[in-house]
Amino acid sequence: MKISGKNSVIERLRSNPHSVKKIYIQQGIDGVASIRKKAKQWGIPVLNVPKSKIVKMARNTNTQGVLIDVDGFEYIECDALLDDARKKKRVPIFLDSLNDPQNLGAIIRSVACLGKFALILPTHNSVSVTESVLRVASGGDNYVPIAQVSNMNQAIQKAKEKGFWIVGSVVGEDNSIYNAEFPFPMALVMGSEQKGIRGGIRKNLDMEFSIPMALNTLSFNVAHATAIFCYEIKKQQYQKKLKD
């Protein structure tokens, strides 16, 4: 798997250097001293190559002149993710059948910035963590535990058994996020870009909330909606901490 971009490369070297096999740096490029220093520290080979080679390897022109060859993305077992979430007060997010790698990458980046979230993806009819996703995530993938499951309903049931309340984001409902009082510990369910949360999964929700829209003809994509929900979750966690 190839990852390009200075920030993505730096974050990988900072958080998981053992996964990096080689580093390719464009000849004559500036601003890579910290990358070279980390490479020397961990004994990672550095190859100075023409820009054309990096672009060809990355299949992308916006590489910032740096590319790394890494091990494939490692998913976490769902049970381990949920147990870790309870222990560390993370909020698991079930992403139901997302299809756009740009949205998944943006979600990873947002929840990494906010902190203490984890993601659970279905193995079928869903985007997985690819090079395109990692490029958009800009290094956020190093700080967000991610699991894949073959059955989302069963995974949600496991979350319930471990004490999580299941909260879903829905469209066009009266129960506004403005009035939400989230229960903790909680898990969030976000639906696909086209169809929202599937009916079978929606039956397992304990609570539903929507984001009010100024215009009925417009809506947020799932990455924006997830960021809004996660910001509100973090705000309420902070307020609860102050009260306690």
Backbone as CSV, one residue per row, in Angstrom:
resi,resn,N_x,N_y,N_z,CA_x,CA_y,CA_z,C_x,C_y,C_z
1,MET,0.849,-1.184,0.000,0.000,0.000,0.000,0.887,1.237,0.000
2,LYS,0.507,2.235,-0.793,1.286,3.469,-0.915,0.531,4.629,-0.258
3,ILE,1.266,5.452,0.483,0.703,6.649,1.106,1.572,7.833,0.709
4,SER,0.940,8.905,0.250,1.690,10.087,-0.172,1.229,11.319,0.595
5,GLY,2.032,12.375,0.525,1.716,13.618,1.224,2.543,13.742,2.496
6,LYS,3.119,14.918,2.720,4.032,15.103,3.850,3.368,14.821,5.194
7,ASN,2.156,15.345,5.403,1.511,15.175,6.698,1.191,13.712,6.966
8,SER,0.662,13.021,5.948,0.335,11.603,6.107,1.582,10.789,6.423
9,VAL,2.676,11.104,5.728,3.928,10.378,5.946,4.489,10.652,7.343
10,ILE,4.492,11.910,7.752,5.012,12.265,9.075,4.212,11.584,10.179
11,GLU,2.877,11.592,10.059,2.045,10.968,11.085,2.274,9.460,11.147
12,ARG,2.470,8.822,9.994,2.743,7.382,9.998,4.101,7.093,10.653
13,LEU,5.103,7.892,10.338,6.419,7.705,10.950,6.385,7.970,12.452
14,ARG,5.530,8.877,12.866,5.426,9.214,14.287,4.695,8.122,15.068
15,SER,3.632,7.565,14.486,2.768,6.661,15.240,3.033,5.183,14.979
16,ASN,3.497,4.850,13.777,3.669,3.432,13.433,4.834,3.251,12.456
17,PRO,6.042,3.588,12.873,7.180,3.538,11.949,7.520,2.135,11.457
18,HIS,7.200,1.120,12.259,7.547,-0.252,11.879,6.758,-0.732,10.663
19,SER,5.661,-0.041,10.327,4.862,-0.448,9.166,5.423,0.109,7.858
20,VAL,6.400,1.016,7.949,6.950,1.675,6.760,8.125,0.868,6.212
21,LYS,8.011,0.456,4.952,9.061,-0.359,4.331,10.106,0.494,3.618
22,LYS,9.649,1.493,2.855,10.541,2.370,2.109,9.944,3.767,2.041
23,ILE,10.826,4.748,1.868,10.395,6.131,1.675,10.969,6.624,0.350
24,TYR,10.095,7.201,-0.473,10.514,7.781,-1.746,10.379,9.294,-1.643
25,ILE,11.468,10.008,-1.922,11.466,11.467,-1.842,11.877,12.041,-3.193
26,GLN,11.100,13.019,-3.634,11.384,13.651,-4.928,12.728,14.378,-4.891
27,GLN,13.507,14.192,-5.915,14.816,14.831,-6.001,14.691,16.356,-5.970
28,GLY,15.496,16.998,-5.123,15.545,18.453,-5.066,14.452,19.106,-4.258
29,ILE,13.593,18.329,-3.592,12.476,18.924,-2.847,12.945,19.380,-1.468
30,ASP,12.342,20.465,-0.972,12.659,20.994,0.351,11.599,20.564,1.364
31,GLY,11.872,20.835,2.638,10.886,20.616,3.686,10.703,19.170,4.097
32,VAL,11.726,18.351,3.909,11.599,16.930,4.267,12.659,16.499,5.280
33,ALA,13.283,17.457,5.943,14.349,17.130,6.899,13.839,16.238,8.024
34,SER,12.632,16.534,8.530,12.090,15.733,9.636,11.794,14.307,9.191
35,ILE,11.392,14.150,7.932,11.127,12.812,7.404,12.432,12.028,7.287
36,ARG,13.463,12.675,6.789,14.768,12.002,6.680,15.313,11.632,8.068
37,LYS,15.095,12.507,9.038,15.567,12.244,10.398,14.869,11.025,10.991
38,LYS,13.541,10.950,10.811,12.788,9.803,11.314,13.206,8.516,10.609
39,ALA,13.436,8.616,9.307,13.855,7.440,8.545,15.185,6.903,9.067
40,LYS,16.116,7.805,9.341,17.417,7.392,9.874,17.267,6.772,11.258
41,GLN,16.381,7.366,12.069,16.156,6.873,13.430,15.657,5.434,13.436
42,TRP,14.775,5.113,12.477,14.158,3.789,12.448,14.770,2.866,11.399
43,GLY,15.816,3.310,10.750,16.486,2.451,9.784,15.663,2.144,8.554
44,ILE,14.884,3.118,8.102,14.018,2.924,6.935,14.750,3.417,5.685
45,PRO,14.836,2.608,4.640,15.522,3.041,3.417,14.841,4.251,2.778
46,VAL,15.646,5.206,2.324,15.142,6.394,1.627,15.693,6.390,0.207
47,LEU,14.806,6.503,-0.771,15.212,6.544,-2.172,14.884,7.914,-2.745
48,ASN,15.875,8.585,-3.318,15.667,9.872,-3.980,15.366,9.611,-5.453
49,VAL,14.171,9.978,-5.882,13.712,9.605,-7.223,13.117,10.813,-7.944
50,PRO,12.995,10.744,-9.275,12.353,11.834,-10.027,10.872,11.967,-9.662
51,LYS,10.340,13.155,-9.844,8.928,13.408,-9.567,8.037,12.456,-10.345
52,SER,8.388,12.160,-11.586,7.556,11.301,-12.431,7.372,9.917,-11.829
53,LYS,8.391,9.411,-11.149,8.300,8.081,-10.543,7.323,8.080,-9.374
54,ILE,7.385,9.133,-8.545,6.471,9.217,-7.403,5.030,9.353,-7.881
55,VAL,4.810,10.204,-8.873,3.458,10.393,-9.416,2.919,9.082,-9.969
56,LYS,3.760,8.350,-10.670,3.340,7.072,-11.251,3.011,6.056,-10.167
57,MET,3.827,5.987,-9.132,3.596,5.032,-8.047,2.335,5.369,-7.264
58,ALA,2.112,6.665,-7.043,0.958,7.095,-6.250,-0.322,7.155,-7.061
59,ARG,-0.196,7.156,-8.392,-1.357,7.349,-9.278,-2.087,8.644,-8.901
60,ASN,-1.284,9.651,-8.571,-1.837,10.908,-8.084,-0.754,11.981,-8.214
61,THR,-1.121,13.154,-8.705,-0.134,14.218,-8.905,0.115,15.037,-7.642
62,ASN,-0.793,14.989,-6.673,-0.667,15.809,-5.466,0.014,15.020,-4.346
63,THR,1.272,14.678,-4.546,2.000,13.861,-3.571,2.863,14.684,-2.624
64,GLN,3.057,15.963,-2.932,3.975,16.837,-2.190,5.401,16.296,-2.219
65,GLY,5.675,15.421,-3.178,7.032,14.930,-3.368,7.485,13.851,-2.414
66,VAL,6.545,13.262,-1.660,6.908,12.227,-0.687,5.917,11.074,-0.772
67,LEU,6.441,9.858,-0.726,5.585,8.669,-0.772,6.235,7.570,0.060
68,ILE,5.417,6.793,0.757,5.943,5.660,1.518,5.240,4.375,1.106
69,ASP,5.981,3.305,1.194,5.461,1.963,0.950,5.233,1.327,2.316
70,VAL,3.966,0.987,2.621,3.636,0.491,3.958,2.916,-0.846,3.872
71,ASP,2.841,-1.512,5.029,2.034,-2.721,5.125,0.573,-2.372,4.869
72,GLY,-0.220,-3.352,4.476,-1.650,-3.125,4.277,-2.323,-2.670,5.560
73,PHE,-3.460,-1.990,5.421,-4.149,-1.456,6.594,-4.609,-2.592,7.504
74,GLU,-4.385,-2.429,8.797,-4.751,-3.455,9.771,-6.026,-3.058,10.502
75,TYR,-7.069,-3.861,10.291,-8.321,-3.650,11.019,-8.229,-4.304,12.398
76,ILE,-9.049,-3.803,13.307,-9.127,-4.349,14.661,-10.367,-5.231,14.760
77,GLU,-10.300,-6.286,15.552,-11.483,-7.104,15.801,-12.550,-6.258,16.494
78,CYS,-13.803,-6.470,16.101,-14.895,-5.640,16.620,-15.015,-5.737,18.137
79,ASP,-14.929,-6.957,18.687,-15.033,-7.121,20.139,-13.943,-6.329,20.860
80,ALA,-12.735,-6.407,20.334,-11.621,-5.685,20.952,-11.829,-4.178,20.852
81,LEU,-12.351,-3.728,19.716,-12.622,-2.296,19.535,-13.657,-1.813,20.545
82,LEU,-14.737,-2.580,20.710,-15.801,-2.174,21.630,-15.323,-2.196,23.078
83,ASP,-14.547,-3.220,23.444,-14.015,-3.288,24.809,-13.085,-2.110,25.083
84,ASP,-12.244,-1.791,24.105,-11.327,-0.664,24.246,-12.094,0.657,24.336
85,ALA,-13.190,0.746,23.570,-14.011,1.960,23.596,-14.643,2.168,24.971
86,ARG,-15.114,1.086,25.592,-15.681,1.209,26.945,-14.611,1.639,27.941
87,LYS,-13.452,1.030,27.821,-12.372,1.305,28.766,-11.864,2.734,28.636
88,LYS,-11.713,3.210,27.394,-11.109,4.520,27.146,-12.133,5.608,26.828
89,LYS,-13.406,5.282,26.986,-14.506,6.225,26.754,-14.508,6.773,25.327
90,ARG,-14.220,5.892,24.379,-14.375,6.242,22.969,-15.834,6.063,22.566
91,VAL,-16.220,6.720,21.490,-17.553,6.546,20.909,-17.407,5.771,19.599
92,PRO,-17.887,4.525,19.540,-17.859,3.787,18.273,-18.877,4.376,17.297
93,ILE,-18.502,4.443,16.035,-19.406,4.930,14.990,-19.593,3.822,13.966
94,PHE,-20.825,3.363,13.819,-21.162,2.369,12.802,-21.504,3.110,11.510
95,LEU,-20.736,2.867,10.465,-20.960,3.523,9.172,-21.651,2.527,8.253
96,ASP,-22.929,2.758,8.004,-23.754,1.792,7.278,-23.651,1.993,5.769
97,SER,-22.853,1.170,5.122,-22.813,1.076,3.653,-22.387,2.370,2.961
98,LEU,-21.315,2.985,3.439,-20.762,4.143,2.729,-20.096,3.683,1.435
99,ASN,-20.236,4.486,0.393,-19.700,4.100,-0.909,-18.572,4.999,-1.408
100,ASP,-18.432,6.171,-0.840,-17.495,7.170,-1.350,-16.224,7.198,-0.501
101,PRO,-15.066,6.855,-1.076,-13.825,6.894,-0.300,-13.479,8.291,0.205
102,GLN,-13.897,9.328,-0.520,-13.646,10.697,-0.066,-14.352,10.965,1.257
103,ASN,-15.592,10.488,1.370,-16.341,10.687,2.606,-15.727,9.914,3.767
104,LEU,-15.331,8.665,3.527,-14.715,7.890,4.604,-13.415,8.541,5.055
105,GLY,-12.604,8.984,4.114,-11.361,9.657,4.478,-11.605,10.923,5.280
106,ALA,-12.621,11.687,4.880,-12.951,12.920,5.600,-13.458,12.619,7.003
107,ILE,-14.241,11.547,7.149,-14.729,11.153,8.475,-13.564,10.766,9.375
108,ILE,-12.646,9.967,8.849,-11.478,9.564,9.642,-10.706,10.791,10.112
109,ARG,-10.512,11.739,9.211,-9.762,12.954,9.567,-10.488,13.751,10.644
110,SER,-11.805,13.900,10.508,-12.584,14.682,11.475,-12.561,14.051,12.860
111,VAL,-12.828,12.742,12.928,-12.908,12.103,14.248,-11.530,11.983,14.890
112,ALA,-10.481,11.915,14.075,-9.129,11.925,14.632,-8.840,13.273,15.285
113,CYS,-9.267,14.351,14.634,-9.067,15.696,15.187,-9.844,15.887,16.482
114,LEU,-11.069,15.403,16.533,-11.900,15.564,17.728,-11.448,14.641,18.855
115,GLY,-11.013,13.440,18.511,-10.454,12.517,19.491,-11.454,11.593,20.139
116,LYS,-11.007,10.367,20.420,-11.753,9.336,21.140,-13.004,8.864,20.406
117,PHE,-12.821,8.545,19.139,-13.850,7.874,18.354,-13.228,6.636,17.718
118,ALA,-14.085,5.704,17.308,-13.659,4.513,16.577,-14.691,4.246,15.496
119,LEU,-14.302,3.547,14.441,-15.196,3.299,13.309,-15.403,1.810,13.090
120,ILE,-16.625,1.459,12.708,-16.962,0.077,12.364,-17.627,0.082,10.997
121,LEU,-17.051,-0.668,10.058,-17.522,-0.716,8.673,-18.006,-2.118,8.335
122,PRO,-19.016,-2.233,7.477,-19.388,-3.561,6.970,-18.404,-4.016,5.899
123,THR,-18.233,-5.324,5.786,-17.311,-5.850,4.775,-17.936,-5.854,3.388
124,HIS,-19.277,-5.849,3.311,-19.960,-5.905,2.021,-20.690,-4.591,1.747
125,ASN,-20.776,-4.241,0.464,-21.504,-3.041,0.034,-21.035,-1.787,0.766
126,SER,-19.735,-1.680,0.928,-19.175,-0.528,1.628,-17.748,-0.298,1.154
127,VAL,-17.344,0.953,1.164,-15.944,1.262,0.889,-15.090,0.756,2.051
128,SER,-13.896,0.314,1.758,-12.951,-0.091,2.793,-11.826,0.940,2.860
129,VAL,-10.846,0.702,3.714,-9.740,1.650,3.853,-8.733,1.391,2.735
130,THR,-8.728,2.270,1.752,-7.864,2.156,0.579,-6.844,3.292,0.566
131,GLU,-5.978,3.274,-0.440,-5.016,4.366,-0.580,-5.722,5.707,-0.763
132,SER,-6.824,5.710,-1.505,-7.587,6.951,-1.707,-8.136,7.474,-0.387
133,VAL,-8.640,6.567,0.447,-9.165,6.953,1.757,-8.053,7.529,2.626
134,LEU,-6.910,6.869,2.647,-5.797,7.326,3.479,-5.271,8.680,3.033
135,ARG,-5.300,8.932,1.733,-4.844,10.228,1.223,-5.722,11.351,1.776
136,VAL,-7.039,11.141,1.786,-7.957,12.159,2.308,-7.845,12.259,3.826
137,ALA,-7.618,11.135,4.495,-7.530,11.122,5.959,-6.332,11.909,6.470
138,SER,-5.320,12.100,5.640,-4.158,12.946,5.968,-3.479,12.567,7.280
139,GLY,-3.362,11.279,7.537,-2.689,10.819,8.743,-3.619,10.509,9.889
140,GLY,-4.893,10.884,9.776,-5.846,10.624,10.849,-6.065,9.151,11.125
141,ASP,-5.810,8.303,10.117,-6.002,6.861,10.278,-5.105,6.266,11.358
142,ASN,-4.029,6.938,11.694,-3.118,6.435,12.719,-3.676,6.596,14.129
143,TYR,-4.783,7.317,14.270,-5.324,7.621,15.588,-6.776,7.181,15.765
144,VAL,-7.298,6.446,14.789,-8.696,6.013,14.855,-8.765,4.494,14.684
145,PRO,-9.131,3.747,15.726,-9.317,2.304,15.563,-10.462,2.032,14.589
146,ILE,-10.265,1.083,13.680,-11.278,0.762,12.674,-11.451,-0.746,12.595
147,ALA,-12.697,-1.196,12.616,-13.023,-2.617,12.482,-13.902,-2.826,11.262
148,GLN,-13.865,-4.036,10.728,-14.786,-4.461,9.674,-15.580,-5.646,10.192
149,VAL,-16.885,-5.656,9.899,-17.741,-6.751,10.357,-18.596,-7.251,9.200
150,SER,-18.918,-8.528,9.222,-19.748,-9.106,8.169,-21.226,-8.860,8.412
151,ASN,-21.602,-8.574,9.663,-23.013,-8.368,10.002,-23.126,-7.170,10.943
152,MET,-23.633,-6.060,10.419,-23.725,-4.835,11.216,-24.723,-4.969,12.359
153,ASN,-25.842,-5.634,12.110,-26.840,-5.801,13.166,-26.274,-6.570,14.351
154,GLN,-25.526,-7.629,14.065,-24.923,-8.398,15.146,-23.899,-7.564,15.908
155,ALA,-23.146,-6.746,15.177,-22.157,-5.882,15.826,-22.837,-4.846,16.720
156,ILE,-23.954,-4.305,16.257,-24.704,-3.344,17.073,-25.268,-4.024,18.314
157,GLN,-25.741,-5.254,18.166,-26.233,-6.004,19.321,-25.115,-6.239,20.334
158,LYS,-23.915,-6.532,19.837,-22.768,-6.694,20.739,-22.500,-5.403,21.503
159,ALA,-22.606,-4.282,20.797,-22.397,-2.992,21.454,-23.430,-2.777,22.557
160,LYS,-24.671,-3.146,22.279,-25.719,-3.019,23.297,-25.409,-3.891,24.511
161,GLU,-24.960,-5.116,24.251,-24.636,-6.039,25.339,-23.495,-5.518,26.200
162,LYS,-22.627,-4.724,25.594,-21.506,-4.152,26.339,-21.868,-2.825,27.000
163,GLY,-23.152,-2.430,26.899,-23.626,-1.264,27.624,-23.742,0.027,26.847
164,PHE,-23.542,-0.021,25.531,-23.656,1.194,24.719,-25.115,1.477,24.349
165,TRP,-25.518,2.739,24.462,-26.763,3.202,23.866,-26.501,3.454,22.382
166,ILE,-27.480,3.109,21.538,-27.296,3.236,20.093,-28.097,4.432,19.587
167,VAL,-27.377,5.430,19.079,-27.986,6.675,18.601,-27.774,6.782,17.098
168,GLY,-28.845,7.112,16.363,-28.750,7.191,14.912,-29.023,8.578,14.365
169,SER,-28.367,8.896,13.261,-28.615,10.139,12.526,-29.606,9.856,11.411
170,VAL,-30.741,10.551,11.430,-31.775,10.346,10.419,-32.102,11.677,9.750
171,VAL,-32.759,11.593,8.618,-33.069,12.783,7.818,-34.554,13.089,7.903
172,GLY,-34.880,14.381,8.023,-36.263,14.816,7.906,-37.159,14.460,9.062
173,GLU,-36.592,14.234,10.228,-37.399,13.919,11.403,-37.497,15.145,12.312
174,ASP,-38.434,15.097,13.258,-38.676,16.232,14.140,-37.691,16.307,15.310
175,ASN,-37.058,15.196,15.635,-36.203,15.138,16.816,-34.844,15.768,16.510
176,SER,-34.737,17.064,16.730,-33.562,17.827,16.310,-32.366,17.587,17.223
177,ILE,-31.187,17.609,16.626,-29.953,17.511,17.404,-29.805,18.703,18.345
178,TYR,-30.506,19.806,18.050,-30.474,20.970,18.939,-30.957,20.611,20.346
179,ASN,-31.900,19.674,20.413,-32.502,19.299,21.690,-31.955,17.986,22.239
180,ALA,-30.922,17.462,21.612,-30.412,16.143,21.990,-29.709,16.176,23.340
181,GLU,-29.992,15.167,24.151,-29.221,14.886,25.359,-28.708,13.462,25.209
182,PHE,-27.478,13.341,24.765,-26.942,12.024,24.450,-26.699,11.210,25.720
183,PRO,-27.044,9.924,25.671,-26.728,9.040,26.795,-25.309,8.490,26.628
184,PHE,-24.607,8.339,27.727,-23.256,7.775,27.663,-23.160,6.566,28.580
185,PRO,-22.433,5.535,28.160,-21.675,5.402,26.911,-22.611,5.205,25.719
186,MET,-22.235,5.745,24.585,-23.081,5.666,23.401,-22.273,5.259,22.179
187,ALA,-22.988,4.727,21.199,-22.432,4.470,19.870,-23.315,5.202,18.872
188,LEU,-22.715,5.682,17.804,-23.425,6.449,16.783,-23.550,5.622,15.512
189,VAL,-24.705,5.722,14.855,-24.914,5.053,13.567,-25.171,6.114,12.507
190,MET,-24.387,6.081,11.440,-24.547,6.999,10.314,-24.861,6.188,9.067
191,GLY,-25.818,6.677,8.265,-26.249,5.946,7.080,-25.468,6.302,5.838
192,SER,-25.772,5.602,4.771,-25.087,5.814,3.498,-25.499,7.142,2.873
193,GLU,-24.733,7.556,1.867,-24.974,8.850,1.230,-26.334,8.906,0.536
194,GLN,-26.753,7.781,-0.037,-27.984,7.774,-0.831,-29.228,7.394,-0.029
195,LYS,-29.119,6.377,0.821,-30.312,5.789,1.434,-30.417,5.988,2.938
196,GLY,-29.389,6.531,3.562,-29.436,6.672,5.005,-29.261,5.326,5.694
197,ILE,-29.727,5.236,6.931,-29.615,3.995,7.694,-30.640,2.992,7.179
198,ARG,-30.201,1.773,6.910,-31.115,0.738,6.428,-32.152,0.392,7.496
199,GLY,-33.341,-0.020,7.013,-34.456,-0.279,7.912,-34.161,-1.300,8.987
200,GLY,-33.473,-2.382,8.619,-33.163,-3.425,9.590,-32.259,-2.938,10.701
201,ILE,-31.362,-2.040,10.371,-30.464,-1.477,11.377,-31.180,-0.405,12.191
202,ARG,-32.039,0.347,11.539,-32.752,1.421,12.238,-33.613,0.877,13.379
203,LYS,-34.087,-0.352,13.244,-34.902,-0.963,14.302,-34.112,-1.141,15.595
204,ASN,-32.794,-1.162,15.487,-31.955,-1.366,16.672,-31.554,-0.065,17.363
205,LEU,-31.987,1.072,16.823,-31.621,2.351,17.426,-32.398,2.595,18.712
206,ASP,-31.723,3.116,19.713,-32.398,3.529,20.948,-32.911,4.959,20.844
207,MET,-32.216,5.775,20.067,-32.601,7.173,19.875,-32.286,7.593,18.449
208,GLU,-33.062,8.550,17.929,-32.831,9.102,16.597,-32.818,10.626,16.682
209,PHE,-31.873,11.233,15.969,-31.813,12.689,15.901,-31.493,13.116,14.473
210,SER,-31.930,14.316,14.129,-31.664,14.852,12.792,-30.994,16.217,12.910
211,ILE,-30.360,16.632,11.828,-29.764,17.964,11.746,-30.726,18.860,10.977
212,PRO,-31.272,19.900,11.601,-32.209,20.780,10.891,-31.558,21.448,9.684
213,MET,-32.318,21.554,8.606,-31.828,22.174,7.373,-32.593,23.471,7.101
214,ALA,-31.892,24.497,6.671,-32.548,25.753,6.317,-33.383,25.597,5.055
215,LEU,-32.941,24.726,4.150,-33.645,24.488,2.887,-33.918,22.999,2.730
216,ASN,-35.149,22.656,2.414,-35.514,21.253,2.261,-34.863,20.597,1.051
217,THR,-34.406,21.412,0.109,-33.820,20.863,-1.116,-32.338,20.526,-0.961
218,LEU,-31.748,20.899,0.186,-30.329,20.655,0.405,-30.121,19.724,1.586
219,SER,-28.956,19.085,1.615,-28.618,18.233,2.753,-27.104,18.117,2.861
220,PHE,-26.632,17.770,4.051,-25.211,17.515,4.245,-24.857,16.140,3.694
221,ASN,-23.622,15.986,3.216,-23.192,14.627,2.925,-22.812,13.950,4.241
222,VAL,-22.559,12.657,4.194,-22.379,11.898,5.431,-21.130,12.336,6.189
223,ALA,-20.107,12.804,5.492,-18.900,13.260,6.181,-19.183,14.519,6.998
224,HIS,-19.911,15.465,6.406,-20.260,16.688,7.135,-21.190,16.374,8.303
225,ALA,-22.186,15.530,8.059,-23.142,15.184,9.113,-22.444,14.483,10.275
226,THR,-21.518,13.587,9.965,-20.785,12.890,11.021,-19.966,13.868,11.850
227,ALA,-19.316,14.817,11.193,-18.521,15.813,11.912,-19.398,16.639,12.850
228,ILE,-20.602,17.005,12.396,-21.516,17.788,13.234,-21.944,16.988,14.458
229,PHE,-22.342,15.732,14.247,-22.751,14.886,15.370,-21.598,14.682,16.351
230,CYS,-20.417,14.426,15.826,-19.276,14.155,16.701,-18.867,15.394,17.491
231,TYR,-18.978,16.563,16.877,-18.690,17.794,17.613,-19.677,17.959,18.770
232,GLU,-20.960,17.702,18.500,-21.973,17.823,19.552,-21.733,16.793,20.654
233,ILE,-21.326,15.594,20.276,-21.011,14.567,21.274,-19.867,15.029,22.172
234,LYS,-18.802,15.547,21.566,-17.663,16.013,22.353,-18.055,17.169,23.270
235,LYS,-18.905,18.056,22.767,-19.349,19.188,23.585,-20.108,18.696,24.809
236,GLN,-21.014,17.738,24.608,-21.797,17.224,25.729,-20.931,16.424,26.701
237,GLN,-19.951,15.698,26.190,-19.021,14.997,27.081,-18.266,15.991,27.955
238,TYR,-17.848,17.091,27.361,-17.119,18.115,28.107,-18.009,18.751,29.171
239,GLN,-19.249,19.070,28.795,-20.174,19.673,29.751,-20.483,18.720,30.903
240,LYS,-20.629,17.443,30.588,-20.889,16.432,31.622,-19.702,16.321,32.578
241,LYS,-18.503,16.394,32.021,-17.297,16.316,32.844,-17.227,17.490,33.814
242,LEU,-17.624,18.687,33.360,-17.615,19.860,34.234,-18.611,19.703,35.378
243,LYS,-19.784,19.120,35.076,-20.809,18.928,36.109,-20.390,17.884,37.131
244,ASP,-19.703,16.847,36.638,-19.282,15.772,37.544,-18.121,16.214,38.432
